[in-house]
Amino acid sequence: MTKKSVDVSGGLMSYVSCLRSESKVNIRMLSSIILLLLCLTGCAKRGMVVKYPKENYEAFLEAYTSQYKIDSLTGNGSFEIKRLNDELFGNFSIFYSDKQKRWGITLYGLFGMILSQIEVKNDSFNIFSPLLDKPIKGLLKDLNIEDYIGISINPTSIPLLTTGQVPVDTKRIPSYCEKKNDNFIEFSFEDENMNSKIGWSSREKRIEYYICKKTGGKDYLKVKFSDFRNINTSSLPHSIIFIYKGKEEAYLKLKYKYMEVNQKPEIRPKTSD
């Protein structure tokens, strides 16, 4: 009787173990199927990282390129710079022209005194400051903008980021996509030299942040866009914050008080001689 009881118990344990093993296999198969479906349908789950979100990115490109087409911009406002124990406050004026490939910013200090003027045209730059013996000129790729605004930024990205735009390559596909919630997607781009991220609100159809850092490096730059206001057909940020994290942390805030976009040239009536 005892021997029979042991046999039955052993058979039952073997049967339960078999069920558990089969259950684990089924769970793994089910998980694989779910992941496959998520990859095929794009960013379908909150917080899920998905590769090649073609449909989501195409929708982003269509909305971004149509709303953020800035041919020209003029504006002014206040700025704030923090770097180590130093703080600097003042006002700024800015202009941008896509057609002329020109961008410029002037920083003003106390009593409207000019602190520095930076102008970019095509691939060259020109910097003026009362603290300099003479203006500095050179190629844009050689410009160390950190010495003048306290933030380490790729100089070719400055005209875009300071006017509420981000560097977007329409021919480049994101490496990953993470859906933060039902209305917010983060696109990640990775290559040998630089990694970047774009935070996109699909409901509001606007970029809320941009992050970039060198591949394998710890230093990074985060640009946060807020206080969006409608100008013509665009919704543009009037508050832009640059946060640099590295050996030396730095902070730059541009707060627009006035902004005019894509101003049409004034057409004057012809006068007879």
VEXTI-864024 format. One record per residue: z, x, y of N, C-alpha, C in turn; residue in three letters. Coordinates in steps of 0.2 Angstrom, whole numbers, plus 5000, padded with zeros to 4 digits. Layout:
BEGIN
{rec {Z, X, Y}, {Z, X, Y}, {Z, X, Y}, 'ala'}
...
//
This chain:
BEGIN
{rec {5000, 5004, 4994}, {5000, 5000, 5000}, {5000, 5004, 5006}, 'met'}
{rec {5004, 5010, 5006}, {5004, 5014, 5011}, {4998, 5018, 5012}, 'thr'}
{rec {4995, 5020, 5007}, {4988, 5023, 5007}, {4983, 5019, 5010}, 'lys'}
{rec {4983, 5013, 5008}, {4978, 5008, 5011}, {4979, 5007, 5018}, 'lys'}
{rec {4985, 5006, 5020}, {4986, 5005, 5027}, {4984, 5011, 5032}, 'ser'}
{rec {4985, 5017, 5029}, {4982, 5023, 5033}, {4975, 5023, 5033}, 'val'}
{rec {4971, 5021, 5028}, {4964, 5021, 5028}, {4962, 5016, 5033}, 'asp'}
{rec {4965, 5010, 5033}, {4963, 5005, 5038}, {4964, 5007, 5045}, 'val'}
{rec {4970, 5011, 5046}, {4971, 5013, 5053}, {4966, 5019, 5055}, 'ser'}
{rec {4965, 5023, 5050}, {4960, 5028, 5052}, {4953, 5025, 5053}, 'gly'}
{rec {4951, 5020, 5050}, {4945, 5017, 5051}, {4944, 5014, 5058}, 'gly'}
{rec {4950, 5011, 5060}, {4950, 5007, 5066}, {4950, 5012, 5072}, 'leu'}
{rec {4954, 5018, 5071}, {4953, 5023, 5076}, {4947, 5026, 5077}, 'met'}
{rec {4943, 5027, 5071}, {4936, 5029, 5072}, {4932, 5025, 5075}, 'ser'}
{rec {4933, 5018, 5074}, {4928, 5013, 5077}, {4930, 5013, 5084}, 'tyr'}
{rec {4936, 5013, 5087}, {4938, 5013, 5094}, {4935, 5019, 5097}, 'val'}
{rec {4935, 5025, 5094}, {4933, 5031, 5097}, {4925, 5031, 5097}, 'ser'}
{rec {4922, 5027, 5093}, {4915, 5026, 5093}, {4913, 5022, 5099}, 'cys'}
{rec {4917, 5017, 5100}, {4915, 5012, 5105}, {4916, 5016, 5112}, 'leu'}
{rec {4921, 5020, 5113}, {4922, 5023, 5119}, {4917, 5028, 5120}, 'arg'}
{rec {4915, 5032, 5115}, {4909, 5036, 5116}, {4903, 5033, 5118}, 'ser'}
{rec {4901, 5027, 5115}, {4895, 5023, 5117}, {4896, 5020, 5124}, 'glu'}
{rec {4902, 5019, 5126}, {4903, 5016, 5132}, {4902, 5021, 5138}, 'ser'}
{rec {4904, 5027, 5136}, {4903, 5033, 5141}, {4895, 5034, 5142}, 'lys'}
{rec {4892, 5034, 5136}, {4884, 5035, 5136}, {4881, 5029, 5141}, 'val'}
{rec {4883, 5023, 5139}, {4880, 5017, 5143}, {4882, 5018, 5151}, 'asn'}
{rec {4888, 5020, 5152}, {4890, 5021, 5159}, {4885, 5026, 5163}, 'ile'}
{rec {4884, 5032, 5159}, {4880, 5037, 5162}, {4873, 5035, 5163}, 'arg'}
{rec {4871, 5031, 5158}, {4864, 5029, 5158}, {4863, 5024, 5164}, 'met'}
{rec {4868, 5019, 5165}, {4868, 5015, 5170}, {4869, 5018, 5177}, 'leu'}
{rec {4873, 5023, 5178}, {4873, 5027, 5184}, {4867, 5031, 5186}, 'ser'}
{rec {4863, 5033, 5181}, {4857, 5037, 5182}, {4852, 5032, 5184}, 'ser'}
{rec {4852, 5026, 5181}, {4847, 5020, 5183}, {4848, 5018, 5191}, 'ile'}
{rec {4855, 5017, 5192}, {4857, 5015, 5199}, {4854, 5021, 5204}, 'ile'}
{rec {4856, 5027, 5203}, {4854, 5033, 5207}, {4846, 5033, 5208}, 'leu'}
{rec {4843, 5032, 5202}, {4835, 5032, 5203}, {4833, 5026, 5207}, 'leu'}
{rec {4836, 5020, 5207}, {4834, 5015, 5211}, {4835, 5016, 5218}, 'leu'}
{rec {4841, 5019, 5219}, {4843, 5021, 5226}, {4838, 5026, 5229}, 'leu'}
{rec {4836, 5031, 5225}, {4831, 5035, 5228}, {4824, 5032, 5229}, 'cys'}
{rec {4822, 5027, 5225}, {4816, 5024, 5226}, {4816, 5019, 5232}, 'leu'}
{rec {4822, 5017, 5234}, {4822, 5012, 5239}, {4824, 5015, 5245}, 'thr'}
{rec {4826, 5021, 5246}, {4828, 5024, 5252}, {4836, 5024, 5252}, 'gly'}
{rec {4838, 5024, 5258}, {4845, 5024, 5259}, {4848, 5017, 5258}, 'cys'}
{rec {4850, 5016, 5252}, {4852, 5009, 5250}, {4859, 5008, 5250}, 'ala'}
{rec {4863, 5013, 5250}, {4870, 5013, 5249}, {4874, 5017, 5255}, 'lys'}
{rec {4879, 5014, 5257}, {4883, 5017, 5263}, {4885, 5024, 5260}, 'arg'}
{rec {4884, 5029, 5264}, {4887, 5035, 5263}, {4883, 5039, 5257}, 'gly'}
{rec {4878, 5036, 5255}, {4874, 5039, 5249}, {4868, 5044, 5252}, 'met'}
{rec {4868, 5050, 5250}, {4863, 5055, 5252}, {4857, 5054, 5247}, 'val'}
{rec {4851, 5053, 5250}, {4845, 5052, 5247}, {4840, 5056, 5249}, 'val'}
{rec {4836, 5059, 5245}, {4830, 5063, 5246}, {4824, 5060, 5248}, 'lys'}
{rec {4820, 5062, 5253}, {4814, 5060, 5256}, {4814, 5052, 5257}, 'tyr'}
{rec {4818, 5050, 5262}, {4818, 5043, 5264}, {4812, 5041, 5268}, 'pro'}
{rec {4806, 5041, 5265}, {4800, 5040, 5269}, {4800, 5034, 5273}, 'lys'}
{rec {4802, 5028, 5271}, {4801, 5022, 5275}, {4806, 5022, 5281}, 'glu'}
{rec {4812, 5024, 5279}, {4817, 5024, 5285}, {4815, 5029, 5290}, 'asn'}
{rec {4812, 5035, 5289}, {4810, 5040, 5294}, {4804, 5037, 5297}, 'tyr'}
{rec {4799, 5034, 5294}, {4793, 5032, 5297}, {4795, 5026, 5302}, 'glu'}
{rec {4800, 5022, 5301}, {4803, 5017, 5305}, {4806, 5020, 5311}, 'ala'}
{rec {4810, 5026, 5310}, {4813, 5030, 5316}, {4808, 5033, 5320}, 'phe'}
{rec {4803, 5036, 5317}, {4797, 5039, 5321}, {4794, 5034, 5326}, 'leu'}
{rec {4792, 5028, 5323}, {4789, 5023, 5327}, {4793, 5021, 5333}, 'glu'}
{rec {4799, 5019, 5331}, {4803, 5017, 5337}, {4805, 5022, 5342}, 'ala'}
{rec {4806, 5029, 5340}, {4808, 5034, 5344}, {4802, 5036, 5349}, 'tyr'}
{rec {4796, 5037, 5346}, {4790, 5039, 5349}, {4788, 5034, 5354}, 'thr'}
{rec {4789, 5028, 5353}, {4787, 5023, 5358}, {4792, 5022, 5363}, 'ser'}
{rec {4798, 5022, 5362}, {4803, 5021, 5367}, {4805, 5027, 5371}, 'gln'}
{rec {4805, 5033, 5368}, {4807, 5039, 5372}, {4801, 5043, 5374}, 'tyr'}
{rec {4796, 5040, 5376}, {4790, 5044, 5378}, {4791, 5045, 5386}, 'lys'}
{rec {4793, 5051, 5388}, {4795, 5052, 5395}, {4790, 5057, 5397}, 'ile'}
{rec {4786, 5055, 5402}, {4781, 5059, 5405}, {4783, 5063, 5411}, 'asp'}
{rec {4788, 5059, 5414}, {4791, 5063, 5420}, {4798, 5060, 5421}, 'ser'}
{rec {4803, 5064, 5424}, {4809, 5061, 5425}, {4812, 5065, 5431}, 'leu'}
{rec {4816, 5062, 5435}, {4820, 5065, 5441}, {4827, 5062, 5441}, 'thr'}
{rec {4832, 5065, 5442}, {4838, 5062, 5442}, {4844, 5067, 5445}, 'gly'}
{rec {4850, 5064, 5446}, {4855, 5068, 5448}, {4862, 5066, 5446}, 'asn'}
{rec {4867, 5069, 5446}, {4873, 5067, 5444}, {4879, 5073, 5444}, 'gly'}
{rec {4884, 5072, 5440}, {4889, 5077, 5440}, {4889, 5081, 5434}, 'ser'}
{rec {4892, 5087, 5434}, {4892, 5091, 5428}, {4899, 5094, 5427}, 'phe'}
{rec {4901, 5096, 5421}, {4908, 5099, 5420}, {4906, 5104, 5414}, 'glu'}
{rec {4909, 5110, 5415}, {4908, 5115, 5411}, {4915, 5118, 5409}, 'ile'}
{rec {4916, 5119, 5402}, {4923, 5122, 5400}, {4921, 5127, 5395}, 'lys'}
{rec {4924, 5133, 5396}, {4922, 5139, 5392}, {4928, 5143, 5392}, 'arg'}
{rec {4932, 5144, 5386}, {4938, 5148, 5385}, {4943, 5145, 5390}, 'leu'}
{rec {4945, 5149, 5395}, {4950, 5146, 5400}, {4947, 5144, 5407}, 'asn'}
{rec {4941, 5145, 5407}, {4937, 5143, 5413}, {4934, 5136, 5413}, 'asp'}
{rec {4935, 5133, 5419}, {4932, 5126, 5420}, {4928, 5126, 5427}, 'glu'}
{rec {4923, 5123, 5427}, {4918, 5122, 5433}, {4916, 5115, 5433}, 'leu'}
{rec {4916, 5113, 5439}, {4914, 5106, 5441}, {4909, 5106, 5447}, 'phe'}
{rec {4905, 5101, 5447}, {4900, 5100, 5453}, {4895, 5095, 5451}, 'gly'}
{rec {4890, 5096, 5455}, {4884, 5091, 5454}, {4878, 5094, 5452}, 'asn'}
{rec {4873, 5091, 5450}, {4867, 5093, 5448}, {4861, 5089, 5450}, 'phe'}
{rec {4855, 5092, 5450}, {4849, 5088, 5451}, {4844, 5091, 5446}, 'ser'}
{rec {4839, 5087, 5443}, {4835, 5089, 5438}, {4828, 5085, 5439}, 'ile'}
{rec {4823, 5089, 5436}, {4817, 5086, 5436}, {4813, 5088, 5429}, 'phe'}
{rec {4808, 5084, 5427}, {4805, 5086, 5421}, {4798, 5083, 5421}, 'tyr'}
{rec {4793, 5086, 5419}, {4786, 5084, 5419}, {4783, 5086, 5413}, 'ser'}
{rec {4781, 5082, 5408}, {4778, 5084, 5402}, {4771, 5086, 5403}, 'asp'}
{rec {4767, 5083, 5408}, {4760, 5085, 5409}, {4760, 5092, 5412}, 'lys'}
{rec {4764, 5093, 5417}, {4764, 5100, 5420}, {4768, 5105, 5416}, 'gln'}
{rec {4771, 5103, 5411}, {4775, 5108, 5407}, {4781, 5111, 5411}, 'lys'}
{rec {4784, 5107, 5415}, {4789, 5110, 5420}, {4796, 5106, 5419}, 'arg'}
{rec {4801, 5110, 5420}, {4808, 5107, 5420}, {4812, 5112, 5424}, 'trp'}
{rec {4817, 5109, 5428}, {4821, 5112, 5432}, {4828, 5109, 5433}, 'gly'}
{rec {4833, 5113, 5434}, {4840, 5110, 5435}, {4843, 5115, 5441}, 'ile'}
{rec {4846, 5111, 5445}, {4850, 5115, 5450}, {4857, 5113, 5450}, 'thr'}
{rec {4862, 5118, 5450}, {4869, 5116, 5449}, {4872, 5118, 5456}, 'leu'}
{rec {4876, 5113, 5459}, {4879, 5113, 5465}, {4887, 5114, 5464}, 'tyr'}
{rec {4890, 5118, 5469}, {4897, 5119, 5468}, {4900, 5115, 5474}, 'gly'}
{rec {4906, 5118, 5477}, {4909, 5115, 5482}, {4905, 5115, 5489}, 'leu'}
{rec {4905, 5109, 5492}, {4902, 5109, 5499}, {4894, 5109, 5498}, 'phe'}
{rec {4892, 5108, 5492}, {4885, 5108, 5490}, {4882, 5114, 5490}, 'gly'}
{rec {4886, 5120, 5489}, {4883, 5126, 5488}, {4879, 5127, 5482}, 'met'}
{rec {4873, 5130, 5482}, {4870, 5131, 5476}, {4873, 5137, 5471}, 'ile'}
{rec {4874, 5135, 5465}, {4877, 5140, 5461}, {4871, 5143, 5457}, 'leu'}
{rec {4867, 5139, 5454}, {4861, 5142, 5451}, {4855, 5137, 5450}, 'ser'}
{rec {4849, 5140, 5450}, {4843, 5136, 5449}, {4839, 5139, 5444}, 'gln'}
{rec {4838, 5135, 5439}, {4834, 5137, 5433}, {4828, 5133, 5433}, 'ile'}
{rec {4822, 5136, 5432}, {4816, 5132, 5432}, {4812, 5135, 5426}, 'glu'}
{rec {4809, 5131, 5422}, {4805, 5133, 5416}, {4798, 5130, 5417}, 'val'}
{rec {4793, 5134, 5416}, {4786, 5132, 5417}, {4782, 5135, 5411}, 'lys'}
{rec {4779, 5131, 5407}, {4775, 5133, 5401}, {4780, 5138, 5397}, 'asn'}
{rec {4778, 5144, 5396}, {4782, 5148, 5392}, {4786, 5153, 5396}, 'asp'}
{rec {4787, 5152, 5403}, {4791, 5157, 5407}, {4797, 5153, 5410}, 'ser'}
{rec {4801, 5157, 5413}, {4807, 5154, 5417}, {4808, 5158, 5423}, 'phe'}
{rec {4812, 5155, 5428}, {4814, 5158, 5434}, {4821, 5156, 5436}, 'asn'}
{rec {4825, 5161, 5437}, {4832, 5159, 5439}, {4834, 5162, 5445}, 'ile'}
{rec {4837, 5158, 5450}, {4839, 5160, 5456}, {4847, 5158, 5457}, 'phe'}
{rec {4851, 5163, 5459}, {4858, 5162, 5461}, {4860, 5166, 5466}, 'ser'}
{rec {4864, 5164, 5471}, {4867, 5168, 5476}, {4871, 5174, 5474}, 'pro'}
{rec {4873, 5174, 5467}, {4877, 5179, 5464}, {4872, 5185, 5462}, 'leu'}
{rec {4866, 5183, 5462}, {4861, 5188, 5459}, {4858, 5192, 5465}, 'leu'}
{rec {4856, 5198, 5464}, {4853, 5202, 5469}, {4846, 5200, 5470}, 'asp'}
{rec {4842, 5197, 5465}, {4836, 5195, 5465}, {4835, 5190, 5460}, 'lys'}
{rec {4830, 5185, 5460}, {4828, 5181, 5455}, {4827, 5184, 5448}, 'pro'}
{rec {4828, 5181, 5443}, {4826, 5183, 5436}, {4821, 5180, 5434}, 'ile'}
{rec {4816, 5183, 5431}, {4810, 5180, 5428}, {4808, 5183, 5422}, 'lys'}
{rec {4805, 5179, 5417}, {4803, 5182, 5411}, {4801, 5176, 5406}, 'gly'}
{rec {4800, 5178, 5400}, {4797, 5173, 5395}, {4803, 5169, 5392}, 'leu'}
{rec {4801, 5162, 5391}, {4806, 5158, 5389}, {4810, 5160, 5383}, 'leu'}
{rec {4807, 5162, 5378}, {4810, 5164, 5372}, {4815, 5170, 5373}, 'lys'}
{rec {4815, 5173, 5378}, {4820, 5178, 5380}, {4826, 5176, 5384}, 'asp'}
{rec {4826, 5170, 5386}, {4831, 5167, 5391}, {4837, 5166, 5387}, 'leu'}
{rec {4843, 5169, 5389}, {4849, 5168, 5387}, {4853, 5163, 5391}, 'asn'}
{rec {4852, 5157, 5390}, {4854, 5151, 5394}, {4862, 5151, 5395}, 'ile'}
{rec {4865, 5154, 5389}, {4872, 5154, 5389}, {4876, 5157, 5395}, 'glu'}
{rec {4872, 5162, 5398}, {4875, 5166, 5404}, {4875, 5161, 5410}, 'asp'}
{rec {4872, 5156, 5410}, {4871, 5152, 5416}, {4874, 5145, 5416}, 'tyr'}
{rec {4874, 5142, 5410}, {4877, 5135, 5409}, {4883, 5135, 5404}, 'ile'}
{rec {4885, 5141, 5401}, {4890, 5141, 5397}, {4889, 5139, 5389}, 'gly'}
{rec {4883, 5137, 5388}, {4882, 5134, 5381}, {4876, 5138, 5378}, 'ile'}
{rec {4877, 5140, 5372}, {4871, 5143, 5368}, {4866, 5138, 5365}, 'ser'}
{rec {4860, 5138, 5368}, {4855, 5133, 5366}, {4849, 5136, 5365}, 'ile'}
{rec {4845, 5134, 5361}, {4838, 5137, 5360}, {4834, 5135, 5367}, 'asn'}
{rec {4832, 5140, 5371}, {4829, 5138, 5377}, {4823, 5133, 5377}, 'pro'}
{rec {4819, 5133, 5371}, {4814, 5129, 5371}, {4816, 5121, 5370}, 'thr'}
{rec {4822, 5120, 5368}, {4825, 5113, 5368}, {4828, 5110, 5374}, 'ser'}
{rec {4830, 5115, 5379}, {4833, 5113, 5385}, {4830, 5107, 5388}, 'ile'}
{rec {4824, 5107, 5390}, {4821, 5102, 5394}, {4821, 5095, 5390}, 'pro'}
{rec {4821, 5095, 5384}, {4822, 5089, 5380}, {4829, 5086, 5380}, 'leu'}
{rec {4834, 5090, 5378}, {4841, 5088, 5377}, {4844, 5086, 5383}, 'leu'}
{rec {4842, 5090, 5389}, {4845, 5088, 5395}, {4843, 5081, 5398}, 'thr'}
{rec {4837, 5079, 5396}, {4834, 5073, 5398}, {4835, 5067, 5393}, 'thr'}
{rec {4839, 5068, 5388}, {4841, 5063, 5383}, {4836, 5062, 5377}, 'gly'}
{rec {4832, 5068, 5376}, {4827, 5068, 5370}, {4830, 5073, 5365}, 'gln'}
{rec {4826, 5073, 5360}, {4828, 5078, 5355}, {4821, 5081, 5352}, 'val'}
{rec {4822, 5087, 5349}, {4816, 5090, 5347}, {4814, 5087, 5340}, 'pro'}
{rec {4808, 5083, 5340}, {4806, 5079, 5334}, {4799, 5082, 5332}, 'val'}
{rec {4799, 5084, 5326}, {4792, 5086, 5323}, {4790, 5080, 5319}, 'asp'}
{rec {4785, 5077, 5322}, {4782, 5071, 5318}, {4779, 5072, 5311}, 'thr'}
{rec {4777, 5079, 5310}, {4774, 5081, 5304}, {4779, 5083, 5299}, 'lys'}
{rec {4785, 5083, 5301}, {4790, 5086, 5296}, {4794, 5081, 5293}, 'arg'}
{rec {4795, 5081, 5287}, {4799, 5076, 5283}, {4806, 5078, 5282}, 'ile'}
{rec {4811, 5074, 5283}, {4818, 5076, 5283}, {4820, 5078, 5275}, 'pro'}
{rec {4824, 5083, 5274}, {4826, 5085, 5268}, {4831, 5079, 5264}, 'ser'}
{rec {4835, 5076, 5268}, {4840, 5071, 5266}, {4841, 5066, 5271}, 'tyr'}
{rec {4844, 5060, 5269}, {4846, 5055, 5273}, {4852, 5052, 5271}, 'cys'}
{rec {4857, 5051, 5275}, {4863, 5048, 5273}, {4864, 5042, 5278}, 'glu'}
{rec {4865, 5036, 5274}, {4866, 5030, 5278}, {4874, 5029, 5279}, 'lys'}
{rec {4876, 5030, 5285}, {4883, 5030, 5287}, {4886, 5023, 5286}, 'lys'}
{rec {4882, 5018, 5289}, {4883, 5011, 5288}, {4877, 5007, 5288}, 'asn'}
{rec {4877, 5000, 5288}, {4871, 4996, 5288}, {4866, 4998, 5294}, 'asp'}
{rec {4869, 5000, 5299}, {4864, 5001, 5305}, {4864, 5008, 5308}, 'asn'}
{rec {4866, 5013, 5304}, {4866, 5020, 5306}, {4864, 5025, 5301}, 'phe'}
{rec {4859, 5029, 5302}, {4857, 5034, 5297}, {4857, 5041, 5300}, 'ile'}
{rec {4858, 5046, 5296}, {4858, 5053, 5298}, {4853, 5056, 5294}, 'glu'}
{rec {4848, 5059, 5298}, {4842, 5063, 5295}, {4844, 5070, 5295}, 'phe'}
{rec {4843, 5074, 5290}, {4845, 5081, 5289}, {4839, 5085, 5288}, 'ser'}
{rec {4838, 5090, 5292}, {4832, 5094, 5291}, {4834, 5101, 5289}, 'phe'}
{rec {4832, 5104, 5284}, {4834, 5111, 5282}, {4828, 5116, 5281}, 'glu'}
{rec {4828, 5122, 5284}, {4823, 5127, 5282}, {4826, 5134, 5282}, 'asp'}
{rec {4822, 5139, 5282}, {4825, 5145, 5281}, {4829, 5148, 5287}, 'glu'}
{rec {4827, 5146, 5293}, {4830, 5148, 5299}, {4835, 5143, 5302}, 'asn'}
{rec {4834, 5137, 5302}, {4838, 5132, 5306}, {4839, 5126, 5302}, 'met'}
{rec {4845, 5123, 5302}, {4847, 5117, 5300}, {4848, 5112, 5306}, 'asn'}
{rec {4846, 5106, 5305}, {4848, 5101, 5311}, {4849, 5094, 5308}, 'ser'}
{rec {4852, 5090, 5312}, {4854, 5083, 5310}, {4852, 5078, 5316}, 'lys'}
{rec {4850, 5073, 5315}, {4849, 5067, 5320}, {4852, 5061, 5318}, 'ile'}
{rec {4857, 5059, 5322}, {4860, 5052, 5321}, {4857, 5047, 5324}, 'gly'}
{rec {4854, 5042, 5320}, {4850, 5037, 5323}, {4853, 5030, 5322}, 'trp'}
{rec {4854, 5026, 5327}, {4856, 5019, 5326}, {4850, 5015, 5326}, 'ser'}
{rec {4849, 5012, 5320}, {4843, 5008, 5318}, {4843, 5001, 5322}, 'ser'}
{rec {4849, 4999, 5323}, {4850, 4992, 5326}, {4849, 4993, 5334}, 'arg'}
{rec {4852, 4998, 5337}, {4851, 4999, 5344}, {4844, 5003, 5346}, 'glu'}
{rec {4841, 5006, 5340}, {4835, 5010, 5341}, {4836, 5016, 5346}, 'lys'}
{rec {4841, 5020, 5345}, {4843, 5026, 5349}, {4846, 5031, 5345}, 'arg'}
{rec {4845, 5037, 5348}, {4848, 5043, 5345}, {4855, 5044, 5348}, 'ile'}
{rec {4860, 5045, 5344}, {4867, 5045, 5347}, {4870, 5052, 5346}, 'glu'}
{rec {4867, 5057, 5342}, {4869, 5064, 5342}, {4864, 5068, 5339}, 'tyr'}
{rec {4864, 5074, 5340}, {4859, 5079, 5338}, {4863, 5086, 5336}, 'tyr'}
{rec {4863, 5088, 5330}, {4867, 5094, 5328}, {4862, 5100, 5326}, 'ile'}
{rec {4863, 5106, 5327}, {4859, 5111, 5325}, {4863, 5117, 5324}, 'cys'}
{rec {4861, 5121, 5319}, {4864, 5128, 5317}, {4860, 5132, 5313}, 'lys'}
{rec {4861, 5139, 5314}, {4857, 5143, 5310}, {4859, 5143, 5303}, 'lys'}
{rec {4854, 5143, 5298}, {4855, 5143, 5291}, {4860, 5148, 5289}, 'thr'}
{rec {4865, 5146, 5285}, {4870, 5150, 5283}, {4875, 5152, 5288}, 'gly'}
{rec {4875, 5150, 5294}, {4879, 5152, 5299}, {4885, 5147, 5300}, 'gly'}
{rec {4890, 5148, 5304}, {4896, 5144, 5305}, {4895, 5141, 5312}, 'lys'}
{rec {4892, 5144, 5317}, {4891, 5142, 5324}, {4887, 5136, 5324}, 'asp'}
{rec {4888, 5131, 5328}, {4884, 5125, 5328}, {4884, 5122, 5335}, 'tyr'}
{rec {4879, 5118, 5337}, {4879, 5115, 5343}, {4878, 5107, 5342}, 'leu'}
{rec {4882, 5103, 5345}, {4882, 5096, 5344}, {4881, 5093, 5351}, 'lys'}
{rec {4876, 5089, 5351}, {4874, 5085, 5358}, {4875, 5078, 5357}, 'val'}
{rec {4880, 5075, 5361}, {4881, 5068, 5360}, {4878, 5064, 5366}, 'lys'}
{rec {4875, 5058, 5364}, {4872, 5054, 5369}, {4875, 5048, 5370}, 'phe'}
{rec {4877, 5045, 5376}, {4880, 5039, 5376}, {4879, 5036, 5383}, 'ser'}
{rec {4882, 5030, 5385}, {4881, 5027, 5391}, {4873, 5025, 5392}, 'asp'}
{rec {4870, 5022, 5387}, {4863, 5020, 5387}, {4862, 5015, 5392}, 'phe'}
{rec {4856, 5016, 5396}, {4854, 5010, 5401}, {4847, 5010, 5400}, 'arg'}
{rec {4844, 5004, 5401}, {4837, 5002, 5401}, {4834, 5004, 5407}, 'asn'}
{rec {4829, 5008, 5406}, {4824, 5010, 5412}, {4817, 5009, 5410}, 'ile'}
{rec {4814, 5005, 5413}, {4807, 5003, 5411}, {4808, 5000, 5404}, 'asn'}
{rec {4804, 5003, 5399}, {4804, 5001, 5392}, {4808, 5005, 5388}, 'thr'}
{rec {4812, 5010, 5391}, {4816, 5015, 5387}, {4824, 5013, 5388}, 'ser'}
{rec {4827, 5015, 5383}, {4835, 5015, 5384}, {4837, 5022, 5383}, 'ser'}
{rec {4839, 5025, 5389}, {4841, 5032, 5390}, {4848, 5033, 5391}, 'leu'}
{rec {4851, 5039, 5388}, {4858, 5040, 5389}, {4859, 5043, 5396}, 'pro'}
{rec {4864, 5041, 5399}, {4866, 5043, 5406}, {4872, 5048, 5405}, 'his'}
{rec {4875, 5049, 5399}, {4880, 5054, 5398}, {4878, 5058, 5392}, 'ser'}
{rec {4877, 5065, 5393}, {4875, 5070, 5388}, {4881, 5075, 5388}, 'ile'}
{rec {4883, 5076, 5382}, {4889, 5081, 5381}, {4886, 5086, 5376}, 'ile'}
{rec {4887, 5092, 5378}, {4885, 5098, 5373}, {4892, 5101, 5371}, 'phe'}
{rec {4892, 5102, 5364}, {4898, 5105, 5362}, {4896, 5111, 5357}, 'ile'}
{rec {4898, 5117, 5359}, {4897, 5122, 5355}, {4903, 5125, 5352}, 'tyr'}
{rec {4902, 5126, 5345}, {4908, 5129, 5341}, {4905, 5135, 5338}, 'lys'}
{rec {4909, 5141, 5340}, {4907, 5147, 5337}, {4913, 5152, 5339}, 'gly'}
{rec {4912, 5158, 5340}, {4917, 5163, 5342}, {4920, 5161, 5348}, 'lys'}
{rec {4916, 5158, 5353}, {4919, 5156, 5359}, {4917, 5148, 5359}, 'glu'}
{rec {4921, 5144, 5360}, {4919, 5137, 5361}, {4918, 5135, 5368}, 'glu'}
{rec {4913, 5131, 5369}, {4911, 5129, 5375}, {4909, 5122, 5376}, 'ala'}
{rec {4909, 5119, 5382}, {4908, 5112, 5383}, {4904, 5111, 5389}, 'tyr'}
{rec {4899, 5107, 5389}, {4895, 5105, 5395}, {4894, 5098, 5395}, 'leu'}
{rec {4895, 5094, 5401}, {4894, 5087, 5401}, {4890, 5086, 5407}, 'lys'}
{rec {4884, 5082, 5406}, {4880, 5080, 5411}, {4881, 5072, 5412}, 'leu'}
{rec {4883, 5070, 5418}, {4884, 5063, 5419}, {4879, 5061, 5425}, 'lys'}
{rec {4874, 5057, 5422}, {4869, 5055, 5427}, {4871, 5049, 5431}, 'tyr'}
{rec {4870, 5050, 5438}, {4872, 5044, 5443}, {4865, 5041, 5444}, 'lys'}
{rec {4860, 5044, 5444}, {4853, 5042, 5446}, {4848, 5045, 5441}, 'tyr'}
{rec {4843, 5040, 5439}, {4838, 5043, 5435}, {4832, 5039, 5436}, 'met'}
{rec {4826, 5042, 5437}, {4820, 5038, 5437}, {4815, 5041, 5432}, 'glu'}
{rec {4812, 5037, 5429}, {4807, 5039, 5423}, {4800, 5037, 5424}, 'val'}
{rec {4796, 5041, 5423}, {4788, 5039, 5423}, {4786, 5035, 5429}, 'asn'}
{rec {4788, 5038, 5435}, {4787, 5036, 5441}, {4779, 5036, 5442}, 'gln'}
{rec {4776, 5030, 5444}, {4769, 5030, 5445}, {4768, 5033, 5452}, 'lys'}
{rec {4763, 5037, 5453}, {4761, 5039, 5460}, {4759, 5034, 5465}, 'pro'}
{rec {4762, 5035, 5471}, {4760, 5029, 5476}, {4753, 5029, 5478}, 'glu'}
{rec {4750, 5024, 5477}, {4743, 5023, 5479}, {4742, 5020, 5486}, 'ile'}
{rec {4740, 5024, 5491}, {4739, 5022, 5497}, {4732, 5019, 5499}, 'arg'}
{rec {4732, 5014, 5503}, {4726, 5011, 5504}, {4721, 5015, 5508}, 'pro'}
{rec {4715, 5015, 5507}, {4710, 5019, 5510}, {4710, 5016, 5518}, 'lys'}
{rec {4709, 5021, 5522}, {4708, 5019, 5529}, {4701, 5021, 5531}, 'thr'}
{rec {4699, 5017, 5535}, {4692, 5018, 5538}, {4692, 5024, 5543}, 'ser'}
{rec {4687, 5028, 5544}, {4687, 5033, 5549}, {4686, 5030, 5556}, 'asp'}
//
